[in-house]
Amino acid sequence: MLALGPATNLAAALHGRPELRANLVRLVAVMGRRPGHILHPAEGSGHGMLFGHGPVFRDLNFAKDPGATARLLAMQLPITLIPYDAGRGLELDAEDLARLGAAGPGRRWLADSVQGWLRFWQEEAGQPGFAPFDLVAAGYLQRPDLFACANATAWIAQDHSLWSDWFYSPQALLIGRAEAPPATALAQGRATYCPEIAPALKAWLMTGLADGATSPNPQSGP
């Protein structure tokens, strides 16, 4: 199952329903980060707003409903987290969208609909292209072999390693070693964490989007 937004509906549907949880092979969610990691798309490029440092993103899917994510962790579900890092490993630029738009009316509509997102990354983050976070996570479902993953512990707590902790310290979904979660963690559980992708993922996804020719790797696991 692929979760592209907050976990609100999933947590509500699975709460008190062990028979449904037993049928869940794997939940793939777009969220999570390492302690101390700032989601910063400009990443020192010297371009964009905020005195050349660019915008800073929230871990939005988690931030929209931390309690729902906590309930999912407490259920000890098989969860795979595709974080910001993985999405930043793939960039779609104007040339990629032109290729997509030339592939037919439906794909042209898709290319046109993301032009605003492309402009944001160009003007505010100073990058030539944008990170398609949800698309990368969808790619995991068919090509997990193109992701570098590790078993890790996930927990929900304040991230005291950030400088912003001095004046603003929201809860975060953090990933690390088994001994890392503090005693004050709201919830914790095990997760597969996939922060890196292979360069081949972009070619595979673009072939599918522009040419309709993707196929799953028959050797891939869930």
PEFENJO-V570110 format. One record per residue. N is the residue number from 1. SS is DSSP state (h for helix, s for strand, l for the rest). BURIAL is b if it has 9 or more other ideal C-beta (glycine too) atoms within 8 Angstrom, else e. Layout:
N|SS|BURIAL / N|SS|BURIAL
//
This chain:
1|l|e / 2|s|e / 3|s|b / 4|l|e / 5|l|e / 6|l|b / 7|l|b / 8|h|b / 9|h|e / 10|h|b / 11|h|b / 12|h|e / 13|h|e / 14|h|b / 15|l|e / 16|l|e / 17|l|e / 18|h|e / 19|h|e / 20|h|b / 21|h|b / 22|l|e / 23|l|e / 24|l|b / 25|l|e / 26|l|b / 27|s|b / 28|s|b / 29|s|b / 30|l|b / 31|l|b / 32|l|b / 33|s|b / 34|s|e / 35|l|b / 36|l|e / 37|l|e / 38|l|e / 39|s|b / 40|l|b / 41|l|b / 42|l|b / 43|l|e / 44|l|e / 45|l|b / 46|l|e / 47|l|b / 48|l|b / 49|l|e / 50|l|e / 51|l|e / 52|l|e / 53|l|e / 54|l|b / 55|l|b / 56|l|e / 57|s|b / 58|l|e / 59|l|b / 60|h|e / 61|h|b / 62|h|b / 63|h|e / 64|l|e / 65|l|b / 66|h|b / 67|h|e / 68|h|b / 69|h|b / 70|h|b / 71|h|b / 72|h|b / 73|h|b / 74|h|e / 75|l|b / 76|l|e / 77|l|b / 78|l|e / 79|s|b / 80|s|b / 81|s|b / 82|l|b / 83|l|b / 84|h|b / 85|h|b / 86|h|b / 87|h|b / 88|h|b / 89|l|b / 90|l|b / 91|l|b / 92|s|b / 93|s|b / 94|h|e / 95|h|e / 96|h|b / 97|h|b / 98|h|b / 99|h|b / 100|h|b / 101|h|b / 102|l|e / 103|l|b / 104|l|e / 105|h|e / 106|h|e / 107|h|b / 108|h|b / 109|h|e / 110|h|b / 111|h|b / 112|h|e / 113|h|e / 114|l|b / 115|h|b / 116|h|e / 117|h|e / 118|h|b / 119|h|e / 120|h|b / 121|h|b / 122|h|b / 123|h|e / 124|l|b / 125|l|b / 126|l|b / 127|l|b / 128|l|e / 129|s|b / 130|s|b / 131|l|b / 132|l|b / 133|h|b / 134|h|e / 135|h|b / 136|h|b / 137|h|b / 138|h|b / 139|h|b / 140|h|b / 141|h|e / 142|h|b / 143|l|b / 144|h|b / 145|h|e / 146|h|b / 147|s|b / 148|s|e / 149|s|b / 150|s|e / 151|s|e / 152|s|b / 153|s|b / 154|s|b / 155|s|b / 156|s|b / 157|s|b / 158|s|b / 159|l|b / 160|l|e / 161|l|e / 162|l|b / 163|h|e / 164|h|e / 165|h|b / 166|h|e / 167|l|e / 168|l|e / 169|l|e / 170|l|e / 171|s|e / 172|s|b / 173|s|b / 174|s|b / 175|s|b / 176|s|b / 177|l|e / 178|l|e / 179|l|e / 180|l|b / 181|l|b / 182|l|e / 183|l|e / 184|l|e / 185|l|b / 186|l|b / 187|s|b / 188|s|b / 189|s|b / 190|s|e / 191|s|b / 192|s|b / 193|s|b / 194|s|b / 195|s|e / 196|s|b / 197|s|b / 198|l|e / 199|l|e / 200|h|e / 201|h|b / 202|h|b / 203|h|e / 204|h|b / 205|h|b / 206|h|b / 207|h|b / 208|h|b / 209|h|b / 210|h|b / 211|h|e / 212|l|e / 213|l|e / 214|l|b / 215|l|e / 216|l|e / 217|l|e / 218|l|e / 219|l|e / 220|l|b / 221|l|e / 222|l|e
//
